[in-house]
């Protein structure tokens, strides 16, 4: 999970929107899977997805 989130943040810092969108699309299922398995709380996953989505859209 952390690797996927770092990839998104790295793409945002680099200013590569296409890569950031692709990384976001890859990270969402991972966050959902971790929430479904109980590794992280579902609200934590939702908050993380929302914040990452806002960061990507703000590019």
PDB file of N, CA, C, O and CB in Angstrom:
ATOM      1  N   UNK A   1       0.823  -1.182   0.000  1.00  0.00           N
ATOM      2  CA  UNK A   1       0.000   0.000   0.000  1.00  0.00           C
ATOM      3  C   UNK A   1       0.871   1.251   0.000  1.00  0.00           C
ATOM      4  O   UNK A   1       0.647   2.166  -0.793  1.00  0.00           O
ATOM      5  CB  UNK A   1      -0.938  -0.005   1.200  1.00  0.00           C
ATOM      6  N   UNK A   2       1.842   1.293   0.868  1.00  0.00           N
ATOM      7  CA  UNK A   2       2.688   2.482   0.971  1.00  0.00           C
ATOM      8  C   UNK A   2       3.444   2.739  -0.324  1.00  0.00           C
ATOM      9  O   UNK A   2       3.640   3.888  -0.721  1.00  0.00           O
ATOM     10  CB  UNK A   2       3.672   2.335   2.126  1.00  0.00           C
ATOM     11  N   UNK A   3       3.866   1.664  -0.980  1.00  0.00           N
ATOM     12  CA  UNK A   3       4.587   1.808  -2.240  1.00  0.00           C
ATOM     13  C   UNK A   3       3.703   2.453  -3.294  1.00  0.00           C
ATOM     14  O   UNK A   3       4.158   3.313  -4.048  1.00  0.00           O
ATOM     15  CB  UNK A   3       5.089   0.450  -2.731  1.00  0.00           C
ATOM     16  N   UNK A   4       2.447   2.045  -3.350  1.00  0.00           N
ATOM     17  CA  UNK A   4       1.504   2.606  -4.325  1.00  0.00           C
ATOM     18  C   UNK A   4       1.252   4.083  -4.042  1.00  0.00           C
ATOM     19  O   UNK A   4       1.216   4.897  -4.965  1.00  0.00           O
ATOM     20  CB  UNK A   4       0.172   1.827  -4.301  1.00  0.00           C
ATOM     21  N   UNK A   5       1.077   4.429  -2.772  1.00  0.00           N
ATOM     22  CA  UNK A   5       0.821   5.819  -2.400  1.00  0.00           C
ATOM     23  C   UNK A   5       2.049   6.675  -2.701  1.00  0.00           C
ATOM     24  O   UNK A   5       1.919   7.804  -3.174  1.00  0.00           O
ATOM     25  CB  UNK A   5       0.441   5.925  -0.904  1.00  0.00           C
ATOM     26  N   UNK A   6       3.239   6.143  -2.429  1.00  0.00           N
ATOM     27  CA  UNK A   6       4.463   6.880  -2.715  1.00  0.00           C
ATOM     28  C   UNK A   6       4.615   7.127  -4.210  1.00  0.00           C
ATOM     29  O   UNK A   6       5.099   8.183  -4.617  1.00  0.00           O
ATOM     30  CB  UNK A   6       5.676   6.124  -2.181  1.00  0.00           C
ATOM     31  N   UNK A   7       4.206   6.164  -5.029  1.00  0.00           N
ATOM     32  CA  UNK A   7       4.294   6.333  -6.480  1.00  0.00           C
ATOM     33  C   UNK A   7       3.409   7.485  -6.944  1.00  0.00           C
ATOM     34  O   UNK A   7       3.788   8.245  -7.836  1.00  0.00           O
ATOM     35  CB  UNK A   7       3.894   5.033  -7.199  1.00  0.00           C
ATOM     36  N   UNK A   8       2.237   7.613  -6.344  1.00  0.00           N
ATOM     37  CA  UNK A   8       1.338   8.715  -6.700  1.00  0.00           C
ATOM     38  C   UNK A   8       1.963  10.042  -6.298  1.00  0.00           C
ATOM     39  O   UNK A   8       2.002  10.983  -7.091  1.00  0.00           O
ATOM     40  CB  UNK A   8      -0.044   8.542  -6.024  1.00  0.00           C
ATOM     41  N   UNK A   9       2.450  10.115  -5.070  1.00  0.00           N
ATOM     42  CA  UNK A   9       3.042  11.366  -4.586  1.00  0.00           C
ATOM     43  C   UNK A   9       4.276  11.751  -5.405  1.00  0.00           C
ATOM     44  O   UNK A   9       4.503  12.930  -5.674  1.00  0.00           O
ATOM     45  CB  UNK A   9       3.417  11.238  -3.102  1.00  0.00           C
ATOM     46  N   UNK A  10       5.069  10.756  -5.798  1.00  0.00           N
ATOM     47  CA  UNK A  10       6.254  11.009  -6.611  1.00  0.00           C
ATOM     48  C   UNK A  10       5.862  11.581  -7.972  1.00  0.00           C
ATOM     49  O   UNK A  10       6.505  12.509  -8.463  1.00  0.00           O
ATOM     50  CB  UNK A  10       7.068   9.717  -6.791  1.00  0.00           C
ATOM     51  N   UNK A  11       4.813  11.032  -8.579  1.00  0.00           N
ATOM     52  CA  UNK A  11       4.345  11.523  -9.875  1.00  0.00           C
ATOM     53  C   UNK A  11       3.786  12.940  -9.751  1.00  0.00           C
ATOM     54  O   UNK A  11       3.963  13.759 -10.653  1.00  0.00           O
ATOM     55  CB  UNK A  11       3.275  10.581 -10.451  1.00  0.00           C
ATOM     56  N   UNK A  12       3.116  13.228  -8.641  1.00  0.00           N
ATOM     57  CA  UNK A  12       2.568  14.570  -8.428  1.00  0.00           C
ATOM     58  C   UNK A  12       3.702  15.585  -8.305  1.00  0.00           C
ATOM     59  O   UNK A  12       3.647  16.662  -8.899  1.00  0.00           O
ATOM     60  CB  UNK A  12       1.673  14.604  -7.162  1.00  0.00           C
ATOM     61  N   UNK A  13       4.721  15.237  -7.537  1.00  0.00           N
ATOM     62  CA  UNK A  13       5.863  16.136  -7.369  1.00  0.00           C
ATOM     63  C   UNK A  13       6.571  16.360  -8.698  1.00  0.00           C
ATOM     64  O   UNK A  13       7.017  17.470  -8.990  1.00  0.00           O
ATOM     65  CB  UNK A  13       6.847  15.571  -6.333  1.00  0.00           C
ATOM     66  N   UNK A  14       6.675  15.300  -9.506  1.00  0.00           N
ATOM     67  CA  UNK A  14       7.328  15.409 -10.812  1.00  0.00           C
ATOM     68  C   UNK A  14       6.462  16.161 -11.819  1.00  0.00           C
ATOM     69  O   UNK A  14       6.958  16.601 -12.856  1.00  0.00           O
ATOM     70  CB  UNK A  14       7.659  14.022 -11.351  1.00  0.00           C
ATOM     71  N   UNK A  15       5.182  16.309 -11.523  1.00  0.00           N
ATOM     72  CA  UNK A  15       4.283  17.015 -12.425  1.00  0.00           C
ATOM     73  C   UNK A  15       3.764  16.166 -13.568  1.00  0.00           C
ATOM     74  O   UNK A  15       3.262  16.697 -14.560  1.00  0.00           O
ATOM     75  CB  UNK A  15       4.969  18.201 -12.978  1.00  0.00           C
ATOM     76  N   UNK A  16       3.880  14.848 -13.439  1.00  0.00           N
ATOM     77  CA  UNK A  16       3.442  13.923 -14.491  1.00  0.00           C
ATOM     78  C   UNK A  16       2.021  13.451 -14.190  1.00  0.00           C
ATOM     79  O   UNK A  16       1.822  12.492 -13.444  1.00  0.00           O
ATOM     80  CB  UNK A  16       4.413  12.704 -14.606  1.00  0.00           C
ATOM     81  N   UNK A  17       1.046  14.126 -14.771  1.00  0.00           N
ATOM     82  CA  UNK A  17      -0.353  13.827 -14.462  1.00  0.00           C
ATOM     83  C   UNK A  17      -0.761  12.442 -14.949  1.00  0.00           C
ATOM     84  O   UNK A  17      -1.480  11.733 -14.245  1.00  0.00           O
ATOM     85  CB  UNK A  17      -1.262  14.876 -15.081  1.00  0.00           C
ATOM     86  N   UNK A  18      -0.317  12.044 -16.137  1.00  0.00           N
ATOM     87  CA  UNK A  18      -0.687  10.726 -16.666  1.00  0.00           C
ATOM     88  C   UNK A  18      -0.201   9.610 -15.750  1.00  0.00           C
ATOM     89  O   UNK A  18      -0.932   8.660 -15.470  1.00  0.00           O
ATOM     90  CB  UNK A  18      -0.112  10.533 -18.078  1.00  0.00           C
ATOM     91  N   UNK A  19       1.028   9.734 -15.290  1.00  0.00           N
ATOM     92  CA  UNK A  19       1.585   8.725 -14.394  1.00  0.00           C
ATOM     93  C   UNK A  19       0.866   8.750 -13.046  1.00  0.00           C
ATOM     94  O   UNK A  19       0.640   7.700 -12.445  1.00  0.00           O
ATOM     95  CB  UNK A  19       3.094   8.952 -14.199  1.00  0.00           C
ATOM     96  N   UNK A  20       0.512   9.928 -12.574  1.00  0.00           N
ATOM     97  CA  UNK A  20      -0.199  10.046 -11.298  1.00  0.00           C
ATOM     98  C   UNK A  20      -1.570   9.391 -11.382  1.00  0.00           C
ATOM     99  O   UNK A  20      -1.987   8.697 -10.455  1.00  0.00           O
ATOM    100  CB  UNK A  20      -0.342  11.523 -10.894  1.00  0.00           C
ATOM    101  N   UNK A  21      -2.274   9.610 -12.491  1.00  0.00           N
ATOM    102  CA  UNK A  21      -3.597   9.004 -12.672  1.00  0.00           C
ATOM    103  C   UNK A  21      -3.476   7.487 -12.746  1.00  0.00           C
ATOM    104  O   UNK A  21      -4.275   6.769 -12.145  1.00  0.00           O
ATOM    105  CB  UNK A  21      -4.280   9.550 -13.947  1.00  0.00           C
ATOM    106  N   UNK A  22      -2.483   6.999 -13.477  1.00  0.00           N
ATOM    107  CA  UNK A  22      -2.281   5.554 -13.590  1.00  0.00           C
ATOM    108  C   UNK A  22      -1.943   4.944 -12.232  1.00  0.00           C
ATOM    109  O   UNK A  22      -2.449   3.878 -11.880  1.00  0.00           O
ATOM    110  CB  UNK A  22      -1.166   5.245 -14.603  1.00  0.00           C
ATOM    111  N   UNK A  23      -1.089   5.620 -11.475  1.00  0.00           N
ATOM    112  CA  UNK A  23      -0.718   5.123 -10.148  1.00  0.00           C
ATOM    113  C   UNK A  23      -1.918   5.147  -9.208  1.00  0.00           C
ATOM    114  O   UNK A  23      -2.082   4.248  -8.383  1.00  0.00           O
ATOM    115  CB  UNK A  23       0.433   5.960  -9.560  1.00  0.00           C
ATOM    116  N   UNK A  24      -2.756   6.173  -9.333  1.00  0.00           N
ATOM    117  CA  UNK A  24      -3.959   6.259  -8.496  1.00  0.00           C
ATOM    118  C   UNK A  24      -4.902   5.103  -8.804  1.00  0.00           C
ATOM    119  O   UNK A  24      -5.446   4.480  -7.892  1.00  0.00           O
ATOM    120  CB  UNK A  24      -4.682   7.608  -8.714  1.00  0.00           C
ATOM    121  N   UNK A  25      -5.093   4.817 -10.088  1.00  0.00           N
ATOM    122  CA  UNK A  25      -5.975   3.714 -10.481  1.00  0.00           C
ATOM    123  C   UNK A  25      -5.444   2.371  -9.983  1.00  0.00           C
ATOM    124  O   UNK A  25      -6.223   1.459  -9.707  1.00  0.00           O
ATOM    125  CB  UNK A  25      -6.135   3.679 -12.004  1.00  0.00           C
ATOM    126  N   UNK A  26      -4.124   2.248  -9.867  1.00  0.00           N
ATOM    127  CA  UNK A  26      -3.535   1.014  -9.350  1.00  0.00           C
ATOM    128  C   UNK A  26      -3.631   0.938  -7.824  1.00  0.00           C
ATOM    129  O   UNK A  26      -3.707  -0.154  -7.261  1.00  0.00           O
ATOM    130  CB  UNK A  26      -2.075   0.905  -9.786  1.00  0.00           C
ATOM    131  N   UNK A  27      -3.627   2.086  -7.160  1.00  0.00           N
ATOM    132  CA  UNK A  27      -3.626   2.108  -5.695  1.00  0.00           C
ATOM    133  C   UNK A  27      -5.010   1.893  -5.098  1.00  0.00           C
ATOM    134  O   UNK A  27      -5.130   1.329  -4.010  1.00  0.00           O
ATOM    135  CB  UNK A  27      -3.069   3.417  -5.205  1.00  0.00           C
ATOM    136  N   UNK A  28      -6.051   2.331  -5.787  1.00  0.00           N
ATOM    137  CA  UNK A  28      -7.411   2.243  -5.240  1.00  0.00           C
ATOM    138  C   UNK A  28      -7.798   0.800  -4.902  1.00  0.00           C
ATOM    139  O   UNK A  28      -8.284   0.559  -3.798  1.00  0.00           O
ATOM    140  CB  UNK A  28      -8.416   2.827  -6.235  1.00  0.00           C
ATOM    141  N   UNK A  29      -7.605  -0.163  -5.800  1.00  0.00           N
ATOM    142  CA  UNK A  29      -7.976  -1.538  -5.434  1.00  0.00           C
ATOM    143  C   UNK A  29      -7.164  -2.087  -4.259  1.00  0.00           C
ATOM    144  O   UNK A  29      -7.665  -2.892  -3.474  1.00  0.00           O
ATOM    145  CB  UNK A  29      -7.802  -2.450  -6.630  1.00  0.00           C
ATOM    146  N   UNK A  30      -5.924  -1.650  -4.146  1.00  0.00           N
ATOM    147  CA  UNK A  30      -5.082  -2.109  -3.037  1.00  0.00           C
ATOM    148  C   UNK A  30      -5.637  -1.582  -1.716  1.00  0.00           C
ATOM    149  O   UNK A  30      -5.740  -2.326  -0.740  1.00  0.00           O
ATOM    150  CB  UNK A  30      -3.610  -1.648  -3.231  1.00  0.00           C
ATOM    151  N   UNK A  31      -5.992  -0.303  -1.687  1.00  0.00           N
ATOM    152  CA  UNK A  31      -6.573   0.270  -0.469  1.00  0.00           C
ATOM    153  C   UNK A  31      -7.893  -0.411  -0.124  1.00  0.00           C
ATOM    154  O   UNK A  31      -8.154  -0.716   1.040  1.00  0.00           O
ATOM    155  CB  UNK A  31      -6.789   1.784  -0.635  1.00  0.00           C
ATOM    156  N   UNK A  32      -8.721  -0.648  -1.133  1.00  0.00           N
ATOM    157  CA  UNK A  32     -10.000  -1.322  -0.897  1.00  0.00           C
ATOM    158  C   UNK A  32      -9.794  -2.736  -0.359  1.00  0.00           C
ATOM    159  O   UNK A  32     -10.501  -3.169   0.551  1.00  0.00           O
ATOM    160  CB  UNK A  32     -10.821  -1.370  -2.189  1.00  0.00           C
ATOM    161  N   UNK A  33      -8.837  -3.443  -0.919  1.00  0.00           N
ATOM    162  CA  UNK A  33      -8.563  -4.816  -0.487  1.00  0.00           C
ATOM    163  C   UNK A  33      -8.088  -4.837   0.962  1.00  0.00           C
ATOM    164  O   UNK A  33      -8.503  -5.691   1.745  1.00  0.00           O
ATOM    165  CB  UNK A  33      -7.511  -5.473  -1.403  1.00  0.00           C
ATOM    166  N   UNK A  34      -7.220  -3.900   1.314  1.00  0.00           N
ATOM    167  CA  UNK A  34      -6.713  -3.858   2.686  1.00  0.00           C
ATOM    168  C   UNK A  34      -7.830  -3.526   3.672  1.00  0.00           C
ATOM    169  O   UNK A  34      -7.862  -4.058   4.782  1.00  0.00           O
ATOM    170  CB  UNK A  34      -5.580  -2.828   2.807  1.00  0.00           C
ATOM    171  N   UNK A  35      -8.739  -2.653   3.271  1.00  0.00           N
ATOM    172  CA  UNK A  35      -9.874  -2.319   4.137  1.00  0.00           C
ATOM    173  C   UNK A  35     -10.805  -3.516   4.275  1.00  0.00           C
ATOM    174  O   UNK A  35     -11.309  -3.790   5.364  1.00  0.00           O
ATOM    175  CB  UNK A  35     -10.647  -1.103   3.582  1.00  0.00           C
ATOM    176  N   UNK A  36     -11.031  -4.221   3.191  1.00  0.00           N
ATOM    177  CA  UNK A  36     -11.916  -5.382   3.217  1.00  0.00           C
ATOM    178  C   UNK A  36     -11.356  -6.493   4.108  1.00  0.00           C
ATOM    179  O   UNK A  36     -12.111  -7.201   4.774  1.00  0.00           O
ATOM    180  CB  UNK A  36     -12.134  -5.909   1.797  1.00  0.00           C
ATOM    181  N   UNK A  37     -10.030  -6.640   4.116  1.00  0.00           N
ATOM    182  CA  UNK A  37      -9.397  -7.671   4.940  1.00  0.00           C
ATOM    183  C   UNK A  37      -9.222  -7.232   6.392  1.00  0.00           C
ATOM    184  O   UNK A  37      -8.844  -8.036   7.244  1.00  0.00           O
ATOM    185  CB  UNK A  37      -8.048  -8.042   4.356  1.00  0.00           C
ATOM    186  N   UNK A  38      -9.494  -5.966   6.674  1.00  0.00           N
ATOM    187  CA  UNK A  38      -9.390  -5.486   8.047  1.00  0.00           C
ATOM    188  C   UNK A  38      -8.010  -5.005   8.442  1.00  0.00           C
ATOM    189  O   UNK A  38      -7.749  -4.772   9.622  1.00  0.00           O
ATOM    190  CB  UNK A  38      -9.802  -6.553   8.970  1.00  0.00           C
ATOM    191  N   UNK A  39      -7.123  -4.852   7.471  1.00  0.00           N
ATOM    192  CA  UNK A  39      -5.775  -4.382   7.775  1.00  0.00           C
ATOM    193  C   UNK A  39      -5.806  -2.902   8.133  1.00  0.00           C
ATOM    194  O   UNK A  39      -5.109  -2.457   9.045  1.00  0.00           O
ATOM    195  CB  UNK A  39      -4.829  -4.629   6.584  1.00  0.00           C
ATOM    196  N   UNK A  40      -6.621  -2.149   7.404  1.00  0.00           N
ATOM    197  CA  UNK A  40      -6.863  -0.752   7.746  1.00  0.00           C
ATOM    198  C   UNK A  40      -8.371  -0.550   7.833  1.00  0.00           C
ATOM    199  O   UNK A  40      -9.140  -1.302   7.235  1.00  0.00           O
ATOM    200  CB  UNK A  40      -6.215   0.221   6.693  1.00  0.00           C
ATOM    201  N   UNK A  41      -8.785   0.459   8.573  1.00  0.00           N
ATOM    202  CA  UNK A  41     -10.212   0.741   8.717  1.00  0.00           C
ATOM    203  C   UNK A  41     -10.768   1.268   7.401  1.00  0.00           C
ATOM    204  O   UNK A  41     -10.057   1.931   6.645  1.00  0.00           O
ATOM    205  CB  UNK A  41     -10.461   1.756   9.858  1.00  0.00           C
ATOM    206  N   UNK A  42     -12.023   0.981   7.127  1.00  0.00           N
ATOM    207  CA  UNK A  42     -12.621   1.398   5.852  1.00  0.00           C
ATOM    208  C   UNK A  42     -12.636   2.914   5.703  1.00  0.00           C
ATOM    209  O   UNK A  42     -12.486   3.427   4.594  1.00  0.00           O
ATOM    210  CB  UNK A  42     -14.042   0.856   5.733  1.00  0.00           C
ATOM    211  N   UNK A  43     -12.816   3.635   6.804  1.00  0.00           N
ATOM    212  CA  UNK A  43     -12.806   5.096   6.722  1.00  0.00           C
ATOM    213  C   UNK A  43     -11.409   5.633   6.429  1.00  0.00           C
ATOM    214  O   UNK A  43     -11.264   6.656   5.760  1.00  0.00           O
ATOM    215  CB  UNK A  43     -13.332   5.701   8.021  1.00  0.00           C
ATOM    216  N   UNK A  44     -10.388   4.952   6.925  1.00  0.00           N
ATOM    217  CA  UNK A  44      -9.011   5.343   6.637  1.00  0.00           C
ATOM    218  C   UNK A  44      -8.721   5.175   5.156  1.00  0.00           C
ATOM    219  O   UNK A  44      -8.081   6.028   4.541  1.00  0.00           O
ATOM    220  CB  UNK A  44      -8.020   4.518   7.475  1.00  0.00           C
ATOM    221  N   UNK A  45      -9.193   4.075   4.583  1.00  0.00           N
ATOM    222  CA  UNK A  45      -9.016   3.843   3.151  1.00  0.00           C
ATOM    223  C   UNK A  45      -9.757   4.900   2.344  1.00  0.00           C
ATOM    224  O   UNK A  45      -9.220   5.434   1.373  1.00  0.00           O
ATOM    225  CB  UNK A  45      -9.507   2.438   2.766  1.00  0.00           C
ATOM    226  N   UNK A  46     -10.975   5.199   2.738  1.00  0.00           N
ATOM    227  CA  UNK A  46     -11.771   6.197   2.022  1.00  0.00           C
ATOM    228  C   UNK A  46     -11.117   7.574   2.099  1.00  0.00           C
ATOM    229  O   UNK A  46     -11.073   8.301   1.107  1.00  0.00           O
ATOM    230  CB  UNK A  46     -13.196   6.256   2.593  1.00  0.00           C
ATOM    231  N   UNK A  47     -10.613   7.926   3.272  1.00  0.00           N
ATOM    232  CA  UNK A  47      -9.960   9.221   3.443  1.00  0.00           C
ATOM    233  C   UNK A  47      -8.692   9.302   2.590  1.00  0.00           C
ATOM    234  O   UNK A  47      -8.419  10.325   1.961  1.00  0.00           O
ATOM    235  CB  UNK A  47      -9.622   9.461   4.927  1.00  0.00           C
ATOM    236  N   UNK A  48      -7.933   8.222   2.579  1.00  0.00           N
ATOM    237  CA  UNK A  48      -6.711   8.196   1.771  1.00  0.00           C
ATOM    238  C   UNK A  48      -7.006   8.331   0.289  1.00  0.00           C
ATOM    239  O   UNK A  48      -6.330   9.079  -0.418  1.00  0.00           O
ATOM    240  CB  UNK A  48      -5.945   6.914   2.021  1.00  0.00           C
ATOM    241  N   UNK A  49      -8.017   7.608  -0.184  1.00  0.00           N
ATOM    242  CA  UNK A  49      -8.393   7.697  -1.599  1.00  0.00           C
ATOM    243  C   UNK A  49      -8.861   9.103  -1.941  1.00  0.00           C
ATOM    244  O   UNK A  49      -8.520   9.635  -2.997  1.00  0.00           O
ATOM    245  CB  UNK A  49      -9.496   6.676  -1.933  1.00  0.00           C
ATOM    246  N   UNK A  50      -9.636   9.698  -1.058  1.00  0.00           N
ATOM    247  CA  UNK A  50     -10.151  11.041  -1.304  1.00  0.00           C
ATOM    248  C   UNK A  50      -9.020  12.061  -1.378  1.00  0.00           C
ATOM    249  O   UNK A  50      -9.003  12.905  -2.274  1.00  0.00           O
ATOM    250  CB  UNK A  50     -11.142  11.437  -0.213  1.00  0.00           C
ATOM    251  N   UNK A  51      -8.099  11.990  -0.464  1.00  0.00           N
ATOM    252  CA  UNK A  51      -6.993  12.947  -0.441  1.00  0.00           C
ATOM    253  C   UNK A  51      -6.090  12.782  -1.660  1.00  0.00           C
ATOM    254  O   UNK A  51      -5.643  13.764  -2.252  1.00  0.00           O
ATOM    255  CB  UNK A  51      -6.175  12.783   0.841  1.00  0.00           C
ATOM    256  N   UNK A  52      -5.829  11.531  -2.026  1.00  0.00           N
ATOM    257  CA  UNK A  52      -5.002  11.299  -3.209  1.00  0.00           C
ATOM    258  C   UNK A  52      -5.713  11.771  -4.470  1.00  0.00           C
ATOM    259  O   UNK A  52      -5.092  12.367  -5.350  1.00  0.00           O
ATOM    260  CB  UNK A  52      -4.645   9.814  -3.331  1.00  0.00           C
ATOM    261  N   UNK A  53      -7.010  11.506  -4.559  1.00  0.00           N
ATOM    262  CA  UNK A  53      -7.782  11.942  -5.718  1.00  0.00           C
ATOM    263  C   UNK A  53      -7.768  13.464  -5.830  1.00  0.00           C
ATOM    264  O   UNK A  53      -7.597  14.009  -6.920  1.00  0.00           O
ATOM    265  CB  UNK A  53      -9.227  11.426  -5.627  1.00  0.00           C
ATOM    266  N   UNK A  54      -7.946  14.137  -4.715  1.00  0.00           N
ATOM    267  CA  UNK A  54      -7.909  15.601  -4.730  1.00  0.00           C
ATOM    268  C   UNK A  54      -6.543  16.122  -5.168  1.00  0.00           C
ATOM    269  O   UNK A  54      -6.459  17.110  -5.897  1.00  0.00           O
ATOM    270  CB  UNK A  54      -8.258  16.154  -3.349  1.00  0.00           C
ATOM    271  N   UNK A  55      -5.487  15.469  -4.730  1.00  0.00           N
ATOM    272  CA  UNK A  55      -4.139  15.893  -5.103  1.00  0.00           C
ATOM    273  C   UNK A  55      -3.900  15.704  -6.598  1.00  0.00           C
ATOM    274  O   UNK A  55      -3.289  16.554  -7.246  1.00  0.00           O
ATOM    275  CB  UNK A  55      -3.092  15.114  -4.297  1.00  0.00           C
ATOM    276  N   UNK A  56      -4.379  14.591  -7.142  1.00  0.00           N
ATOM    277  CA  UNK A  56      -4.207  14.322  -8.572  1.00  0.00           C
ATOM    278  C   UNK A  56      -5.032  15.318  -9.389  1.00  0.00           C
ATOM    279  O   UNK A  56      -4.556  15.848 -10.393  1.00  0.00           O
ATOM    280  CB  UNK A  56      -4.622  12.862  -8.913  1.00  0.00           C
ATOM    281  N   UNK A  57      -6.252  15.565  -8.962  1.00  0.00           N
ATOM    282  CA  UNK A  57      -7.124  16.482  -9.706  1.00  0.00           C
ATOM    283  C   UNK A  57      -6.641  17.923  -9.646  1.00  0.00           C
ATOM    284  O   UNK A  57      -6.940  18.713 -10.542  1.00  0.00           O
ATOM    285  CB  UNK A  57      -8.539  16.401  -9.170  1.00  0.00           C
ATOM    286  N   UNK A  58      -5.901  18.276  -8.604  1.00  0.00           N
ATOM    287  CA  UNK A  58      -5.404  19.642  -8.454  1.00  0.00           C
ATOM    288  C   UNK A  58      -4.198  19.931  -9.344  1.00  0.00           C
ATOM    289  O   UNK A  58      -3.742  21.072  -9.417  1.00  0.00           O
ATOM    290  CB  UNK A  58      -5.039  19.898  -7.011  1.00  0.00           C
ATOM    291  N   UNK A  59      -3.690  18.922 -10.008  1.00  0.00           N
ATOM    292  CA  UNK A  59      -2.512  19.118 -10.865  1.00  0.00           C
ATOM    293  C   UNK A  59      -2.854  19.970 -12.069  1.00  0.00           C
ATOM    294  O   UNK A  59      -1.987  20.239 -12.901  1.00  0.00           O
ATOM    295  CB  UNK A  59      -1.946  17.771 -11.325  1.00  0.00           C
TER     296      UNK A  59
END
